Amino acid sequence: MIELTHNPAPPKALLDFNETYPGAGPDDFDGEAFRPVKKIVKASLHNDQGGLCVYCEMPLQPDTGQIDHIKPKRGSDGHPHLTFSYTNYAHGCIRSDGCGQRKGDRLLPIEPAPGCNEQFSLSSDGSLEPMPDLNRRNRHLVRQTRDMLGLHSAALIREREKWIKAFVSLLKEHPQLARDFLKQAPFRHILLRLIS
């Protein structure tokens, strides 16, 4: 996952929307009035996230994917008061078998935020597991988060493995280029687990 830090200055269009529609709720998120604001918010999140899906870390274009509510706006775990809160937004891809589509209206045990990857172990084959020294409860939270987001899909594991091999090869042959590689590579947040 991306260790997401939101821009402290939300887009002006979102601030203006919140001022104009102070009583807006979850039903208004897909409404006509918010539609142009969504595009601006998505582009801002795209910039905050370095062009990657917040959950799987695959590349996204600024106008693709979706705005995902980190804490859901509806359902039994809903936080409707956060429907128009920039810090509750993330830019995510639209995979039917993962990320925000799979998470749905559930709360994530581990949210995309600074330090979120510290409990994950990345294996050389691309699989994600809990860090071995975690207690039973925290191991469960890691697996639950991974499974809720579909981060263990065969396609993602293969893709991560490909980038791990490229990164390890670079570390051996040209270690001075590793930092530049990590600025551009997909999975760059979770790849840091290999050297931490």
C-alpha positions in Angstrom: 0.0 0.0 0.0 1.0 3.6 -0.4 2.0 5.2 2.8 -0.4 8.0 2.0 0.1 11.6 3.1 -2.5 13.9 1.8 -1.7 17.4 0.6 -2.5 19.6 3.6 -4.2 22.0 1.2 -7.3 20.3 -0.2 -8.4 21.3 -3.7 -10.2 24.7 -3.7 -13.1 23.1 -5.7 -13.7 20.7 -2.8 -13.6 23.5 -0.2 -16.0 25.5 -2.3 -18.3 22.6 -2.7 -18.4 22.0 1.0 -19.2 25.6 1.6 -21.9 25.7 -1.0 -23.5 22.4 0.0 -22.9 22.1 3.8 -25.6 19.4 4.2 -24.3 17.2 1.4 -24.2 13.5 2.2 -23.4 10.1 0.6 -26.2 10.4 -2.0 -24.6 13.6 -3.3 -21.2 12.1 -4.0 -22.4 10.8 -7.4 -24.6 13.8 -8.0 -24.3 16.3 -10.8 -23.1 19.1 -8.6 -20.1 17.1 -7.4 -19.1 15.6 -10.8 -16.7 18.3 -11.9 -15.2 18.5 -8.4 -14.5 14.7 -8.6 -12.2 15.2 -11.5 -10.2 17.8 -9.7 -10.0 15.8 -6.5 -8.9 12.7 -8.4 -6.1 14.6 -10.1 -5.0 16.0 -6.8 -5.0 12.5 -5.2 -3.1 11.2 -8.2 -0.4 13.7 -7.5 -0.4 12.9 -3.7 0.1 9.2 -4.5 2.7 9.6 -7.2 0.5 8.1 -9.9 -0.1 4.8 -8.2 -3.2 3.0 -6.9 -3.3 3.6 -3.2 -3.8 -0.2 -2.4 -2.0 -2.3 -5.0 0.5 0.3 -6.2 -0.1 -0.3 -9.9 0.2 2.8 -12.1 -2.9 4.9 -12.7 -3.6 7.8 -15.0 -5.0 10.9 -13.4 -8.4 10.5 -15.1 -8.8 6.8 -14.5 -9.7 4.7 -11.5 -12.0 5.9 -8.8 -12.0 8.0 -5.6 -12.2 5.5 -2.8 -13.4 6.4 0.7 -10.8 5.0 3.0 -13.4 4.9 5.7 -16.7 3.9 3.9 -19.4 6.5 3.5 -22.2 3.9 3.8 -22.9 0.6 5.3 -22.7 -0.7 8.9 -19.2 0.7 9.1 -20.2 3.9 7.4 -18.8 7.4 8.2 -21.2 9.6 6.2 -19.7 12.7 7.8 -16.4 12.0 6.0 -18.1 11.7 2.5 -16.6 15.1 1.4 -13.4 15.0 3.5 -10.2 15.1 1.4 -8.2 13.1 4.0 -10.7 10.3 3.7 -10.1 10.0 -0.1 -7.7 7.8 -2.0 -7.2 7.3 -5.7 -7.7 3.6 -6.5 -7.8 1.4 -9.5 -11.0 -0.4 -10.5 -10.2 -4.1 -10.3 -13.2 -6.4 -9.8 -11.1 -8.8 -7.8 -9.3 -6.2 -5.6 -8.6 -2.8 -4.2 -11.6 -0.5 -3.4 -14.1 -2.6 -5.4 -13.3 -5.6 -3.2 -13.1 -3.6 0.0 -16.6 -2.2 -0.6 -18.2 -0.7 2.5 -15.9 -2.4 5.0 -13.3 -0.8 7.3 -9.7 -1.7 6.6 -7.8 -3.1 9.6 -4.7 -1.3 8.2 -5.3 1.9 6.3 -3.0 3.5 3.7 -1.0 5.9 5.9 2.6 6.5 7.0 4.0 3.3 8.5 1.2 1.1 7.1 3.7 -1.3 5.5 5.7 -1.9 8.6 3.7 -5.0 9.5 4.0 -6.6 6.0 6.8 -8.8 4.8 7.5 -9.0 1.1 8.8 -12.3 -0.2 11.1 -12.6 -3.2 8.3 -14.4 -5.0 6.1 -11.3 -4.7 3.8 -12.6 -2.0 2.8 -10.5 1.1 2.8 -12.0 4.5 2.8 -10.6 8.1 6.1 -9.9 9.6 7.2 -13.0 11.5 7.7 -11.2 14.8 4.1 -10.0 15.0 1.7 -11.3 17.6 -1.2 -13.4 16.5 -3.7 -10.5 16.5 -1.5 -8.3 14.3 -0.7 -11.2 11.9 -4.5 -11.6 11.5 -4.9 -7.8 10.8 -2.2 -8.0 8.1 -3.8 -11.0 6.4 -7.3 -9.5 6.7 -6.2 -6.3 5.0 -4.3 -8.1 2.3 -7.3 -10.4 1.6 -9.9 -7.6 1.7 -7.9 -5.7 -1.0 -7.1 -8.7 -3.1 -3.3 -8.0 -2.8 -2.6 -11.7 -3.0 -4.0 -12.3 -6.4 -1.8 -14.4 -8.7 -1.5 -11.5 -11.2 -0.3 -9.0 -8.6 2.1 -11.5 -7.1 3.7 -12.2 -10.5 3.9 -8.4 -11.2 5.5 -7.7 -7.9 8.0 -10.6 -8.4 9.0 -9.1 -11.8 9.8 -5.7 -10.1 11.5 -7.3 -7.2 13.9 -9.1 -9.6 14.6 -5.9 -11.4 15.2 -4.1 -8.1 17.5 -6.8 -6.7 19.5 -6.9 -9.9 19.9 -3.2 -9.9 21.0 -3.3 -6.2 23.7 -5.8 -7.2 24.9 -4.1 -10.4 24.3 -0.4 -9.9 23.4 0.3 -6.2 23.8 4.0 -6.7 20.7 3.9 -9.0 18.4 2.2 -6.5 16.9 5.5 -5.1 16.1 6.8 -8.6 14.5 3.4 -9.4 12.3 3.6 -6.3 11.1 7.0 -7.3 9.6 5.7 -10.5 8.8 2.0 -10.0 5.4 0.6 -9.3 5.2 -1.1 -5.9 7.9 1.4 -4.7 6.4 1.7 -1.2 6.2 -2.1 -0.6 9.6 -2.6 -2.3 11.2 -0.6 0.5 10.4 -3.6 2.7 13.3 -5.4 0.9 15.8 -3.0 2.3 14.4 -2.0 5.7 
